[in-house]
Amino acid sequence: MNSIERIKELIVNGSDGYFDDEDIYLHVTIRIAKDFYDFLVKFGDSPEPYDIDFMMGTIRSGIDEFFQLAYICRALFEKGFWAGVSDKQVSWNYPELRKDFMRLFEHLEDPDLKVLDRLASLFVLAHLELVFLAQNFPSAQFYESPSGSRSWDETMRYIRASYEARRKKLKS
């Protein structure tokens, strides 16, 4: 059984009938978390803009499902439960985000994790995916070619310089 099915099974079986095996919102949210995990493993701390852009598209494809899952899960969480989970300040530092995401995703398969904790962790993962999306938008869209003629750092410097030039022009 793959990790997507294993995590889904743990949530479905632990939810006392709240979810069923056909829950598309749950499945898509877990699948995109797994895709992002695989991306982080494959590309390490230095993904190319082309690969970042592809991952951003994958995350964007699941936004409606993330929100639908959160909507249907709201009754599962007692008032205040979520606050303790989401208080952590999310870093805009990619290596730290990568490390946190990978650790948390690997924790999802822990058989001793309670279903509410597993769901809360899944929402934190979706939150980190959205942070990645926000962090890289729109810079990954501006790479010059899939062959990598411009490095990620060069692309970021170019965007920052363009932004500063535009800001100075608007001030004058």
Buried (B, 14 or more C-beta within 10 A) or exposed (E): EEBBEBBBEBBBEBBEEBBEEEBEBBBBBBBBBBBBBEBBEEBEEEBBBBBBBBBBEBBBEBBEBBEBBBEBBEEBBEEEEBEEBEEEEBBEEBEEBBBBBBEBBEEBEEEEBEBBBBBBBBBBBBBBBBBBBEBBEEBBEBBEEEEBEBEBEBBBEBBEEEEEEEEEEEEE
